[in-house]
Amino acid sequence: MKTVLLVDDSRTMQLSMRQLFTGAGYQVQTAEDGEAAMGHLKGGLRPDLIITDINMPKMNGLEFIKAARTLVRFAPILALTTESQQARKDEAKRAGATGWVLKPVDGNDLLKVAQRLLPN
């Protein structure tokens, strides 16, 4: 079973995305910010996919992506955010993000992206 790490400071987003991914057969771990997510990674979690918000307290998504890449070198990392500025997308790419998805996103579309990134 593939594992997805969902990093978002919105409890609503965490719950809806957890439901979406568990319903599709994924194991899900959540974190409320980059600092908490790094705690999971330092504790040994090796997700197959990471989906992170950009604007979060303590450690934002860009800082998290950069730090996560020191521990998780090959798992795809998607930035899921309301920001659409090209400069932010470029910054995320340089930090190690695989892709950028704008909120709000249709759940089925997000699952299709995940399935493309995580082939059987």
Secondary structure as UniProt FT lines:
FT   STRAND          3..7
FT   HELIX           11..23
FT   TURN            24..25
FT   STRAND          27..31
FT   HELIX           34..42
FT   TURN            43..44
FT   STRAND          49..52
FT   HELIX           61..68
FT   TURN            69..71
FT   STRAND          77..81
FT   HELIX           86..95
FT   STRAND          99..102
FT   HELIX           107..117
//
